[in-house]
Amino acid sequence: MGEAPGETEQRVGEVFRGRAGKLQSAILEETGFKEDEEVFITNTILCRPPGNAKPKKPELEACRENIEAILKAVNPEIIIPVGAVAMKWLTGKGSGITKVHGSKIQSQYGLVVPTIHSAYALRKGAVIKPTDKAQQMAGVRGEIVSDFQYIRMILDGKEPDHSADKDYRLITTFEELEWVIDQVSAATEIAVDLETTGLLFFRDRVIGIAISWNEKQGVYIPIRVKNSDIREYAHLEHVGEYLKKYDALRERLSLPPADAPLVRVRKKSKKSDITISERMIKFWGDYHEDVWKVIVTVFRREDLKIYGWNFKFDHKFLFYETRTAGFRLAGDGMFMSYLLDENSPNDLKSNAYRAFRDLKGYAEELRDYISQSAIDEATLANAPLGVITRYACGDVDANLRLCRLYAKTLQELYPDLWRYHEEFYIPLHHIYAYAEFEGARVDPAWVEKARVSLEEERETIGRELFQILGEEFDPESKLLTSPQQLVRKIFGPDSVLKVPKPPSETGKRKRRYTTSTEAPSTNEVTIKELIFHKFPPGSPQNTFARRILEHKDRTKQLTTYIKGCTSELDPWGRVHWNMNLIGAVTGRFSAKRIPIQTIPRKPLMRGMFITWPGWYLIEFDYSQVELRIAAWYSQDPVMCEEFDRGEDSHLNTAMSMFNKPVSKISKEERKLAKSVNFGCVKEGSLVFIRERGLIPIEQVLPGDVSAFTEDKVTRLIDNGIKDFYLLETTSGHQTYVTGKHKMMTLNGLKAVEELCANDKLQLGLCEAHAEKDPSIPKIKALQKVKEHQVPTSMSEDLALWLGLWIAEGSIQEPSPPRRHFHHKVSFFNSNRDILDLWSSLSLKLFPNTYQSERDNSNSGKKIQICSSYVAEWLISLKTGTRSQNKTVPQLMFSSTKKVKAAFIRGLFEGDGTAFITRGKSGKCKRTRIRLSSVSRRLIEETQLLLMSFGIDSRISVKSNARQRKGKSFKGNYDSYVLSIKSRSVTRFIDEIGFISEVKRAKCIRGKTTTEGQSFARFRSITKVGEGRAFDLEVESNHTYAFDGYYGSNSLYEGGSQTLADSINSRRELDEALITSDQTMIFQGAWRNRYSAYTRWRKKVHKVVLKDKQVQSPIGRIRRLSNVDSEEEGDKAEALREGPNALIQGLGSDLAEFALARIFLDRFHGEGITSRFR
């Protein structure tokens, strides 16, 4: 049973017929299933959901009756839900499929054995037809194969009875306890797991200890038991005596009945309220403390190795119960799992189910008694003692087996990682356990003061937001905190804000503006990009966006920090957190319950933490740690020399900026110098250069003249890898820039991140042509062929021929049975004169080629050049071969004015139109000139070519234009229209014009004039990922034109005023002025100075592409398999993660090494393994 029909299945009317279905069929065949005879395949719903989205609950319920009828008719022996949706439909359980796949689950429909969806395996790199055993069993594919092999064994009656070879025991007598002590005393290594009533050691209690010293063996020692369970053991002397005392004491003190509810764990539950329904009683009665002492004494043996899974949790409970520390932890399975694969789940169940067939599903029995969403420690005590025993023994058995397996794997295959685990994690385990146990003291009065202050600020902001929405303020309303209500008020049909709904993101795995249910999101990205940037400053929408983000910030501080500090207090006024050493894939740690490592630096928040009299809080911090690590990795000589001299690069920047000595630089001035980030444009952006044409920015040379300002370029600045935004105008102009880059608008320069609706961006309309035409590189395949000549340089005839062909031509490959035939370069037009012109140009440019003419299926004629060499030459120019992928040849951007004009003339002659619009009086009003194509890139590049003539234009989209007209058109492509703006028609006619008399006649009567500067209205900015960044330093005016935009040199604020001038104008009269050269340092030009660091990042990128991983000097590995992803965003993220993981991971490790040394110096190594010294 799958999820829902896909596109292929919907089209052919059969299930599992796409790529995922092919992989599923291959696995069925490999595991011995006859698909046509033994297997019936269906889905949870029989119709494809809109947009291929995940089926929603109403859709599933609407089709349930049909599916139940199918199940009844088929009467299967086993039902195999493929994926989490099908499993939840069958069992009602929402646990992750990666945890329960391959295990048996009983449902109302029969025996269920879930497995992973084959589509997920394909995303993880599975091959449909493996060539060897390694490919067959690799990764997720191997897990699916293993599941079906197990299902085959069940059907054949060959399923092994794993319960028979397991020795799981419940320890209830002193004789049994003595036997356990003897076994542990004789063992060299054991696994330990504590079961508790909750997660807080100072509030919750240990209910039992599970121990394993051999594989498939485990014991459970109960410590506290429910009243109803312990009375079953009243015949035991130590239990019976204690129960008598317990009941007598309760009666004498008139306490509530023993079976009264103890704790309400979940206030609201979709199922029902879950409680620990009875009082917990000490199982060993008066011998409770003695049992603890015996167990702890055995655990503290110096030669005993203890394994645990997140043992830090158990360590805190053991210390609180017994006040004893010093356990010798040999390995933590969770951390070893993380070291082996930081991208996979690191919880015990997932790893156990994946590694051992006999342990699959061992925890599922417990779900009948506790929370269905997860196996929750807080509800564990609700289960019967026998169920807890089987679960706890399964946990500790899996713990021991996995730790042994992972330790062996690390020692044999990854010795550096094993050393990292031994010498780094194990000591840190003790330190973090101690720190979490101690916690931090909180001042309740200060917390209350912070709470009142934040609530007042939030209420003030809330009143303003309600006023904007036109509603009366209600402090109890959930309008501003409920995403559903907020969506209705922002994007709803009755919204006073009138904000358009976000674009559809159906089918995307990474959504930006919508949720998984396709509803508009209210996250920060959506509010900033779709509201703040879309509407002008001062508008209700812009004000609402700014204030709602402030409201969210105050709400986060209240709920995350203030509420956390009040709800997690222990009886001594301290808060305790849980540091997670595997909190991030880069190696950085995180904190649960209270994010202690991200407390805001505001005094209002930091002031909550206090000490006892005579004690102090000390803050430690590395100076520029990540920058120093970058210098160490890259061995950049300039950077290393500065650090060797003990210089602070941020202070140097501040000294240059403010012209002050180090002693007078304030914290605010250093922070300003540290935070500055200058803008730049993306590699490949075309810069308008006089006498060279439109040149990619990375190819601009010092001495080139900016066509827009007539100023010389003094240098090209390589700024390394940066995050980029796609900037668009309503006229269709696009470019990729960083958020800090300043663009010229009607109201002056503005950073890209500050652009809002109604901003008008100035366009860089200027003459930019080369002095001579470029040569065409030779193709190796054509160099030996003398009888077929191709042009070697660009010319007017060639440009006109290319323009006509790109507009109306194509390349046809021979059909498969005739592969030995030539390719055909075809050209179609209904105008006889144009056909003759293209034919004559073809004979002139490509002599010795054969031409043929034939009727086209539509009206008109088709001319074909039968030559594979001409076709290959055309492909080498990267013009595209089909209508939807046509582009402007790159050589055209650096050609002379006449050649460009001939090319554009050919384009407009083929796919262009000219017509006259008339007013109501019937007189001529104005001339319209347009170019249409299904290739967006062709239209955009043509728009840039026109701008180099000073011609302004606008791009619009017509969805499926040809299909609407009823014409047959292969594919589903939009049509893009480039319209010459009325004020540029005259320039177009004078500079370019048309060939045919009909179009020329229509242009003559429609002449208009070109006057004034040209602007385009801002439409949107969208973050698109990383790229190589460049910038230009330009003399005098400090501006240049790129991609048709007019932007500022990033080293200046624009115009004739440099950034230095701007700063000086705001300084006191008696302070020294700073120079423009100093502002270059202030603007972050150090990136260009440290070229070795840039080269190092490039080397890391190559390593990531080759090895799909990076490794730090101390052995930490960061695996980046998504570098092979077909999604460009995933690949870019992997390349960015490579250097970042090395720097951030090592930075985190260094901080923790320092923490360990401070701890050792303070506590003299108490509880710490001596080898760490």
N, C-alpha and C positions, 0 to 999 in steps of 0.2 A: 504494500500500500504506500503510494507516493503522496506528494503534497497536492499538486494541481496540474492540469495539462499545460504544457508550454506552447510556444508558437508553432513548432513543428508538429506536435501532437494535435493541436487544434486544427491544423491544416489538413493532415492526413486522416484524422479521425481515429487514431490509435494511441495508446498510452506508451510512454517511455520509448520514443522514437527519435529523440534528439541526441546530442553527444553524450549526455548523461545516461540515456537509455542504452546507447551502444556499449558504454562501459559496463553497465549493469548486466547486459546480455553476455558480454565476454566473461564476467566473473561467474555468472550462473553456469556457463559452459565449462569453465575451468574447474568448478567444484562439483561437477557431475550431475547437474540438473538438466533435464530435458524441458526447455522452456515451453514448447508447444503441448506437452503432455502432463507435466507435473506442476506447472506454475500458472496461477491466474493473477494478472496484474491489474490494479485499479488505483484510484486516487481518493483522497478525502472528499473532494468535490469533482464533479464531472464536466464543469465548464471552466474555461480560463478566466481568472479574475481580471478586471480592467487594469491595463498597464503591466500585466504579469506580476502583480504584487502578491505578497503573502496572503493566503485566504484569511478573511476576518471571521470573527465568531458568528455573526449573523449568516454569513455565507456557508460556513460549516454546518450550522444547525439546519439551514434550509435544505441542504442536500443529505442530511444524516439518514432520513428515511430510505432514500434510494440506495445508499451504501449498505445499510443494514439489510435491505432486501437482497443485495448481491451476496453479502456474506452468508445469509441464510441459504441461498440457492447453491453456493459453491461448497459450503460446509467444510472449511479447510482444517487440516490437522494442525498447522502452525500459521499464524499471521505475522508477517515481517513488516513492521512499520519502518519505512525508509525516511529518516529524518525526524526532527523533534515535533513537527506539526502532526504527523500521522501518529506518533507515539502518544501524544497528549490526547488526540481524538479517541484512541482506543482505551487508554488506561486512566486518563484524567490526571496524570502525574506530569508536572512541569519540570522535572529535573533534566539536566543537560544530557543530550544524546551521547556525548563523548564519555559520560560516566557509566551509563547503563547499557550501552550497546553490547550485544552478545550474551546478555543474561536473560533468564527465563522469568516472565512476569505473567501472573494469572489475571485475566480480565473477564468482563461479562460476555465477551465474544469468543473466548477460548484462550489457548496458550499463545503468548506474544513473545517474540524474540526480536528486539529492535536492532537496527544497524544504521550506519552512517550513510547519508545521501551521497550518491555517486557524483553529483554536481560539486559537492564540497571537495571530494577527492580530486576532481579535475582542476579545481582552483589551486590545490596544493601540489600540482605537477604530475598527477597520475597519468600513465599512458594506457590507451585502450587495448592495444595489442602488444603485450610485453614480449621482448626477445629472449629473456632469460629469467631465472628464478628470482634474481635480485630485483629486477623491475616489477615482477609480479607481486612481491611481498613488501615493496618499499612503501614507507609512510602510511598514509590513510588508506591507500588501496590495499595494502597488506592486512590492515585491520578488518576491512570489509570481507576480504577473502577468508580470513580466519573465522569471522562470524558465520559465513555460509558453510564452511567446513564443519563447524559445530552443529549447525542446523541439519546438515546431512547425517551426522552421527546420531542425532536425536531421532530422525525419521527411520534410520536403519536399526534402531534399538541398540546402538553401540556407545551410547553416552556413558562415560565413566562415572562411577559413584564417588565423587570427591569427598563426601561427608564421611565415608568409611575410614579414610586414612588420616582424618584430622582428630587430634586429641585436645578438645577444648573442655576445660573443667571449671566448675563453680566451687570455690573454696569456702566451706561453712564451718569446719571444725578445727580445733587446735592441732589434731593429728595431721590433717591435710595441710594446714599452714606450716607445720614443721617440715613436712615433705617438700613444700615449695622452697623454704629457706635452704634446705640441704641442696636442692637442685641448683638454686641460684648461686650458692656458695661454691659449688663445684664448676660452674660455668665460667668461661672467659669473656663472653659478651652476651648481653641481653638487650631486649627492646622493652621500653616502658611507655605506658600510655595511661593518663589519668582521665577518668570520667567525672564530670562536675555538673552542678545544677545551673551553671551560668559561666560568664566570661570574666567576671570581676572577682579577683582573689580575695578582696577584703569584704565582699558582700555574699558571695556564693560559697558553696562547700563541695568538697570532694565526696563523691558517692561510691567510688571504687577505683582499684588499681588493676590494670592488666599487665601481665608480664609474659614474655616469650623468650626461651633460650634455645629452642630448636625449631626448625621449619615445620609448619603444620601442627604446631603445638602452642597452647596458650592457656593461662589460668586467669581467672577474674576473682579478686579478693574484694568482697563488698565492704565498704566502710560505713555508709549510711543507707538505709533501706526504707521504703514506704511502710507505713503502719500495717497495711493489709498484707504485704509480702513477708514482713519479718515474723508475723504471727504463725506462718506456716512452719517456722523453725523454733517455735516455742518449746518443743521437746528437748532442744539442746540446752544444757545447763546454764551456760553463760548468757543465752538469749532469754530463757524463762525467768531467771532471777532478775535481770535488768528490766524486763517488761513489768514485773510486779512492782518494782520500785517506781518505775516511770508512771504507771497508771495511778498508783497511790499518791504520788506527788501531785499529779494533775488534779485529782479529786480533792486533795487537801487545800490546794491553792485556788480551787474553783476556776480552772483554766478551761478554754473551749475544748470541745471534743477532739480527740486525736485525729479524726478524719476530716477536720475543718480545712478549708482551702488555705494553703501556705503562701503561694505566690501567684499572681495573675501575670502571665508572661506577655501575652499579646492582647492589647486592649481592643483592637479591631482585626478581625480575621475574616477572609472570604468564606472559610469553612465554618468555623465555630470558635469561640473563645477557648484557648488552650490553657490549662492551669496545671500546676503541680497539686493534685487533688488531695494529697494527704501529707501529714507531718512526716519528716524524715527522722528516723531513729538510729542511734549508733548501734551497728550490728553486733559489735563485740562487747557492748555494754561497759562494765567497769574496767575491762581490759583494753579499752579503746586506745589510750595513750601508750600502753605497753606494745600493742601491735604495731603502732606507728614507729616506735623506737627500734623494734626488731627489723622492720623493713628498711628503715633509713640506714641503720648500721650496716646491713648487707650491701646497700647501694653505694656506700662510701668506701668500699674496698678499693685500695690503690690499683690493684691489678685487674679490676673489672671494667670492661668497656661497656658504656651505655649508649644505645641508639635511641633516637627519638624523632618525631615528626613535628617540627615547630616546638621543640622541647623547651624553649624559653617560657612558653605558656605553662607547661607542667612544673618547670623549675620554680616559678613564683608561687604556685599553689603549695608545692612541697615545703618551701621555705616558710610560708605563712602558717601552715599546719604544724610544722615541727620545729621551726626556727633553726633549721639545719641547712648548711650549704656545703659546697665542696664536692659535688658529684662530678665524676670524670666522664664528660661527654666525648664519645669517640666519633660520632658523626650525626649530622642532622639530615634526614632523608629529603626534607623539603628544599634545603639549600643545595644539596647534591643534585637533585632533580633540576633545579634552576641553572646550575652550572652546566649540566649536560644539554639543556635546551631551554633557554629563557623565554622562548616564544610559546611553549606548550603549557597546558595547565599544570600547576605544581602542587595540587591538593592530593591527599593520600588516596582517595577513592579512584580518581581518574588514572593515576599511575598504577594502582593495584589491578584494576580491571583491564588495563592495557597490557600489563606484563604477565599476568597469571590467569589462565583459563579457569582454574578451580576456585578463584576468588571473585569471579564475576557475579555481581548482584548480591554479595554477602550482606550489604547494608540495607537492602530494599525492604526486608521484613520489618525494620524499625519504623518505616514510614506510616504504617497503619496506626501508630500510637503517638506520632509527633507531627510537627509542621510538615505539610506536603511540599512546600517550596524548597526546603533544604533540610539536611540533617543538622538540627540546631541543638547545641549544648544546653540551651536554656529550657528545652522541653524534653530532654532525655529522661528525666526522672519519672515521666508519665508512663514509660514502658514497663512491662513486667520484668522481674529480675532475670528470668530465663532468657528473654529476648535481649536484654542488656548484656548478658554474659556472652551470647553468641556474637553480638555486634562488637563488643570490646575485644574479645579474643581474635576475631577476624581482623580488627584494626591493628592489634599488636603483632599478629602473625605477618600481615602484609608489611608492617613497619620493618620488622627484622629482615624479611626476605629482600625487600627493596633496598634497604641500606647496605646489605651485603653485596647485592648485585651492582649498585651504583658505586660503591667504594672500590670494588674490583675493576669496574670499567674505567673509573678515573685513574686508578693506579697504573693500569696497563696501557691505556690509550691516551690519557691526558695527564701526565705526571705533574705538569705545571699547575693545572687546576686542582689536583689533589693537594699539592703543597699549599696552594692558596686557601683551600678549605681547612687544612690542618693548622696553618700558622696565622691565618687571618680570621676566619669565621669563628672557630671554636673559642679563642680568647674573647672575641667581641660578643659572643653569646652570653658569657658570664657578665660582661660589663653592662650590656643592655638589659639583661634580666635584673641586675642590681638597680640600675637607673630607673627602670619602670616600676620596680617595687618601692623605691624611695618616693618617686613622684615629685611634685612641686607644690609648695604651699601657696594658697590663694587668699587674698584679702577680700572677705565677703562684702565689706562696705564699699570697696573700690569697684567690685563687680556690679553692685547695685547702682553705683554712680554711673558707670559706663552704660549699663542697660537703660537707665532713664535718659541719658544724653542721646543715645542712638535712637531710642523710640521717639523722642521729641523731634529729632531730625527727620526720621522716616515719616512721622505724621505731617510735618510741614510740607515735605515733598508730596505726600499722598494727597493733601488738600489741593495743591496746585494741579496735580494730575487729574483729579476728579473734576476740577473746574474746566480743564481743557476738554474733557469728555462730556461736559455739560450735565453732570450728575451731582447730586448732593452728597457731601462727604459722609461716609459711614465707617468709623474705625473698626467695626467688626466684619466689614466686607472682605471677601477673599478675591475681589476683582483683580487686584494688582499682584497677587501671589499665585493665582490659579492660571496655568497656561491656557486652559480651555476658555475661561471667561475673557482673558486678555486677548486671545486670538479673535474672538467675536467682536470685541471693541475696536480692534485695530483693522482687521481685514473683512469684517462682516458687512453685509449689504446695507445695514442701517448705521454703520459707523460714521461718526462726525469727522473722522480723520481722512476718510476716503483714500485709504492706502490700497493699491492694487495687490492682489494675492501673489505670492512668490511663484516663479516659474516651476513647471512640473519637473520632478526629479525621479519619476517612476523608473524602476529598474536599476538605479544607481546604488552601489553598495555603500558609498560614502555620500551622505546627504548633507547639504549645506544650509538650505533654507526651509526644509520640511522634515517632519518626523517620519518614523517608520510606517505610520498609518496614513501618510500623505497629507496630513494636516499642516498648516503653516507653523513654523517654529517661532518661539519667542526668545531664542538665545541671543547672545551679544552680537554675533556675526550678522544675523538677520536684521536686528534693530539698527545696527550701524550702516550696513550696506543698502538695505531696502527702504529705510526711512530717513536716517540722519543725512546720508549723502544724496538722497533723491529729492529732498525738499530744501528750499532756501533758508538761511538763518533767519530767525524771527518768526517763521511760520509755525502754526500750531503743531504740525507733524514733527518738525525739527526740534522744537522745545520739548515735546512729549518724549521723543527718543532720548534726548540728553537726560531728562529728569527720571525716566523709568530705569535707566542704567544706574543712576545714583540710588534710586529706591532699592534696586536689586543688591547693590553693594552693602547698604545698611542692613538689609534683611539677612544677607549672608553672614555679616559680622555678629548679628544677634543670634541666629540659629546655630551657627557653627562654633563660635568661640564662647559667647556669653552663656548660652544654654548648655554647652558642653562642660563648661567649668562649674556650673551649678548642679547639673544632674549626675556628674561623675565624682563628686566629692566623697572622700572616705570620712570616717568618724573623727579624724584628726585634722580635717580642713585641708587635705591635699588632693590633687587630681593626679590620675595615673593614665598613661597612654600606652599604646602598643607600637613599638618601632618595627617596621617591616623591612627587613634587609633585602627582600626581593620585590620591593614596591615598584621598581621601574626597570625596564629592560636595559637601560644604559648603566645601571649600577647604583644610581641614587636611591637612598632609602626614603620611605614615607612613614607616616604615622596614622594609626587608626583611632577611632573614637574622638580624639582631640588632635587636630593637625598641629602638633606642638612646634614643628619645624617651619611653619608658615604663619606664625602669629604676626599680624601687621606691626610695623615698627612705630605706629602711632603711640605716643605716651599713654593715651587713654586705654589702649589694649595691653601694652607691655607692663603698665603699672599694676595690673592685677596680680602679678607674681611677686611674692615677698619672701623674706627669710625669717628665721628666729633671731632674737637679739644676739649680737655677737657673731653672726654669720653674714656672708656676703654672696651676692650673685656675680659671677665673673663671666664675661663674654669673650670667647676666643674666635678669631677669624683669620683666615689666610689673606694676605695682600695679593690681589690680582692672581689668584691661584690658577684659574683656567688659562689666563694669558701666559703665565710662567710655564705651564705645562705645554702650551702650544709652542713656546720658544724652545723648550727642551726637545720636543718631538722633531720640530723642523730644523733645529740648530741654525736658525736665522742669525747671521753674525751681528746685524745691527741690534736686533731685539735682545740677544744674549749679552752683548756688550753693555747695553743700558741697564739690564738687571744686575750684571756683575758689578757695575758702579753703584748699585743700590739706588738707582733712580726710579721714580714713580712716573710712569708714562702719563697718567691722568694729571699729576701735578705739573709735569712739563707742559701739557696742553693748557692747563689753567694759567701757568706763569706767562705763556706766550699770549694767551687771550687777554689777560687783565694787566700784563706788564707789572707784575708784583713779584717780590721775592717769596721763597717758599714759606717763610715764617708768617707772611701776611695773607696767604691763601686760606679762605674760609671753607668750611665743609660744603656750604651751598655752591661756592664757585667750583670746587673740585667735582661735585656731583654734576653740575651743569656741563663741565668739560667732559666728564665720563659718559654722559647720556647722549651727546650730540651724535647724530647719524645723518650723513649727507646723502643726497639723492643721486641717482644715476639711471641710465637707460640700458635696455637689454642688448646682449650681443646679437648682431644681425639687423638692428634698427638702421634705417637708411637716413644718412645725413646729407643735406643739400649743400654740395661743395661746388664753388665756382670753378669752371674749366675741367672738372672731373665728373660731374653729374651727381647721381644719387649713389653714395658709397656707404657700405656697411660701416658702422661706427668703429669697429675694431681695425679697419683698414685706413682710417684717416691718419694723415701724416702731419707732423709739425710744419707749418708754412702754408698748408692748405687754407683757402679763403672761404669763410662761411658765406654762402650765397645770399643769405637773408640780411646780414648786417655789413657785409664787405670787410669784416675783420678777420685777422689771421688766427689760426689755431696755434697755440704755443706748445701744447702737449696733450697726449692721450693718457688718461688715467685708468688703470686696470684696478677695479675695486673688488675683485674676487667674486665669490658666490653670495647672492642675496635673494631675499624674497621679493617677488614681483606681483604687480597688479595689472590687470587688463583694463585699460582706460578706453571708453567708448563715448562718442558723441551721437546726437540724434541724426547727424548727417552720415553716419557710418564710418567715420575715421576711427582707427584703432591703433594703439601702441602699447608696449609693455614697459612700465616704469616702476621704480621703487616708490614707496608711500611718501618719502620725504622730498621727492623731486618737485621742483616748483615750475608751474606752468603759467604762461601769460594769459590772463583773463581780461575781460572788459574793465574790471575794477582793480587791475594790477596783478602781481604775482601771488599765487596761492599754492601751497603744497597739495599733492594729489589726495592725501588723506583728508584734507579740509574742504575738498570740493563738494558743493551741494547743488541741488536742482536750481535752475535758472542761471547758474554760472555759465558765462559764454567764453569759450576758449578761443584764443586767436590762432588762426591757421597760418602756416608758413608758406604762403604763396610767393614764390620767387623763381627767377630764371636760374636753372642749374643744369648745364649741359657740358659735355666733354668737348675738348678741342679737336680730337680725332677719334675715329671709330675703333673699337677694340677688335683684336684678332680672335678668331675662333679656334680653340684648341683642336688638335688633330685627334682622331680616334684610331687606336692601334689596329682595330679590325679593318679599317679602310685604307691604311697606309700602303698595303701591298696591291691594292686594286687600282690599276691605272685607267682602265676604260670607263670607270665611274668617277666623275669629278664632282666635288662638292665645294661650296664657297669656303674661303679661308679667312674672310674678314666681313664685318657687318657693312652693309651698303643700303642705299635707299630702295633699290629694287628688291633686295632680300627682305628688308623690313616690311615693305608693302606686301610681298608674297606671304611672309609669316603672319602678318596681321589678318589677311584674308583667310588663310588656312586655319588659324586658331579660332576664327569666328565661325567658319562653315566647313571645316575639314575634319578628318579622322584618319586613323591608321587601322587597317583591317589585317588580322593575322590569318594565315591559311587554316582551313578547317583540318581536324585531326587526320583524316585519310590522305590529305594532300600537304603534308608538312614540307615536302621538297619544293613546293611552289613559293613564289615571291610574296612578300608583304605588299599591300596596296595602300598608297597614300592617296586618299580621296578628297575631292573638293566639290561641293554642291552649291549651285546658285540658280535662281530663276531668271537672272538678268544675263542676256547673251553677251553684252559688252564686258561684263565682269568676268564671265567664263573665259572669253577670248583673252582678256588681259592676264588672268592667272595662268592660262595655258602657255602664252608667249613668255611670261616670266619664268615658268618652269623649264622650258626649252633653253632659255638663256642661262639660267643658273645651274641646271643639271643636264648638260648635253649627254648624248648617248643613252638616254633613258626612253623606255617605251611608254607612250600614253594611249589611253583609250577613252572613248566617250560613249555614254549610254544613258538611257532614260532612267530617271529616278522613280521610286514608287509614288512620290508626290509630284506635283507639277514642277517642271524644271529638268535640268540635265546634271549629270555627274561626270567629272573628269577624274581618271585614275592614273597614277604613276606606278607602274609595276616595278618596284625596286626595293629590295630589302636594305640596300645600302643607304638610300635616301631616308628610309624609315628609321634606321639605326642612327643616322646623323641627326634627325629630328629629335629622337628620344634623348640623345646626348645633350641637346640644348635644354632639356627638362621643360618642355612645353606642355607635356601631358598628351595622352593619346585619345582620350574620350572627352565628351563635352563637360562632364562633371568634374574632371580633374585638370582642365586646361589652366595654364599659368603664363605670365609674361616671362620670356627668356631673361635671365639675370643680366646678360650682356647688354640688354636694351637700356638698363638704368644708367650705364656708363657710356652711352653713345652720344653722338652729336645731335644737335637740335633737329636737323633735317631728317635724320634716320628715325628719331623718335616720332616726329610728325607723320612720316610715311607709315610707320607701324600703327599708330593710333587711327590714321585715316583708313587703313585696311580693316581694322577691327570694326569701326563704325559703319564702314561700307557693307560689311557682312551682316553683323547683328545689330546695327544701329538703325534708328529711325529719326526722321525730321518732319515735323508737322507744325501747322499754324493754328493757334487757338484764337477764336473770334469772340468779341463781346456781343451784348444783346443787340447792338445796332447793326451787326453784321460786318463791321470793319475789322481789319486785322489788329489783333491785340499784341501778341508776341509769339516768338518762335520757340518751340520745344525741341531739344535734342536728347535722345536717350540711347543707352546701350543695354541690352539684356543678355543674361547668361545664367546657366545653372551652376557655374563655378563661382563661388564667393571669392576665392582667392584671386581669380582673374579680375573680377570687378574691383577689388580693393587695390590691387597693384596698378590697374589702369587709372584709378583715382589718384594714386601717387604720381604717375607719369604726367597726368594733366596738371597737377599742382606745380610741377617743374616748369610749366609754361605760364603759370599764374592763373590757371583756370580752376574755378571752384565747382564742386559737384556734390551730389547727395546720393546715398545708397538707400534703397528701400527693398522690401522683400514681398514677394507674392507666393503664397503657399500653393504648391502643386498646380501652377497656372495652366499647364498644358492638359492636365487631366480634367480640369474643370471645363475646358473647351470641348471635351469629348474626343480628343485625338489620342491615338495609341502612343504611349510613351513608356519605354522600358525603365523601370525604376520609380522611386518615390522621392523626387528632388524638388526643392523649392527653386523659384526663379528669382534672380537678383537683378535689379534695375538701377543703372547709374544715370542720373539725370543731371545735365549741365544746368547750373543755376543761371537765371535770366541775366544777371549782371556779367556773366562770363561768356555769353553766346557770341558776342562780337569778337572777342579774343579767339574763341574756338574757330570761327569762320576765317579769320585772318591768318591764324597760325597753322591750322590743320585743314579744315574744309572737307568736302566730299568729292568723289570721282564722278558718280552718276549725275546726269543732268536733272533728273527728277528731284533728288535731294538738294542739289545746289539751288534749284529754282525756289524751293520752299525756304531755304535759308536767307536768300537775298531780301525777301520782304519782311524778315523778322529780326532785323538787326537791333541790338540794344547796346548800351554802353556799360563799361566796367568802371566803377568808381568806388573809392574808399577801401578800408580794410575789410577782411572777411573773418567772420566768427562763426563758430558752431556751438550749439547748446550742449552742455554736459548731460550724459545719459546715465552712466554707471561706472563703478570700479569693482572689479572682482579679483580676489586673491587667487593666483593660479599656480604658485609653487616657486621653486628656486631657478636661478639661471645665472650665467656669467654677466657681470655688470661692468660697464665702461662709462666714462664721462670725458668731456672735453674742457680744456681751459682755453678761453677765447679772449683776445685782447679787447680793450676799450669798452664796447657795449656789453660784453659778457653774456651774449645770448647766441643761440643757433637754432636752426630748424631741423627736425628729425621726424620721420614718418608723417610729415605734413603738419606737425605741431610746432609751435613757437615756445621753446622752453628756455629756462635760465641756466647759465653755467652754475653748477652746484657749489662752486667756491665763492659765489657772490650772492647777494640778495636780489640782483637784477638791475637792469638799466645801467646808468653810469655810476651808481653808488655801490661800492663794494660792501661786503659784510663788515669789514673793518671800519668803514665810514659809518655804517649804521650803529655799530657798537660805540664808536667814539662820540657820536652825537648824543648818546645817553649817559656819557661819563661826566664826572665832575670836571670843572675847568682847570683845577690845579693838578689833575692826574695826567700822566704821560699818555700820549696816543699810541695806538698799536698800528702795525703796518699790514698790508695785504698779504705779505709773505707769512706773517705770523698767523693770520687767519687760516692759512692752508693747514697748519698743524691743528688749529682749533677745530677745523672741519673734518678731521679724521684722515688726513692724507697719509698717515702712517701705514695704512694698508698697502699703499703703492710702494713705500720704502721697504717694507718687509717682503720682498719678492720670494725669498726662500720659503716662507710660510705658505704662500700661495702655491708654490710648486709642490710642497708637501701634501696639501689637500688634494692636488691632482693625482699624486701617486696613490693616496688612499683610495680615491675613486676608482683607479685602475685595479687595485687589490680587491675592492668590493665586486667589481664586474667579473673578475677572474675567479676568486675564491668564495664569493658570496658570504664573506665573514671578515671580521678584523679581530685582532688579538692584542691586548695591552701587554706591557712588559712584565706584569706580575701574573699573567696567565688568563685573565678574564677574556672570554670570547663573546662577541656580539654577532649573532647569525642574522644575515640579511637576505634571505631567500627571495623576498619580493622584488629584488633587483631585476629578476627575469619576468616580472609581471607585464602583461600587455597593457595595463593601465599606466599611462605616463606619470600620473600623480604618485602611484606606488613606487615606481622606479626612481623618481626624483627624491622621494622621501627616504628611500634606502641609501642613495648616494649622500644625502645630507646627514643621515644617521651615522655613516662610517666615521668621519672625523669627530663628530660630536660625541659618539659613544666612547672613543678613545680618550677624549679630553675630559668629559664629564665623569666618566667612570673612574678614571685615575684620580680626578679631583676629589670625588667622594671617598675613594679608598685612602687617600692621604689624610683627609679630615678624620677618618675613623682610626687610622694609625696614630694620629696625634691624640685623639681621645683616649686610646688605650694607654699611651705613654703617660698622660696626665693621671689617669686612674692608677697606674702602677706606682708612680711616684707618691701619690697620696695614700694609697692603701697597702703599699709594700707587697703587691702581688698576691694578696689574700684572695683565694678562690680562683686564681688565674694560673694556667699551666705555665710552668717555669720556662719551657723552651721559647715562649713568646719574648722573653727578655733578650 
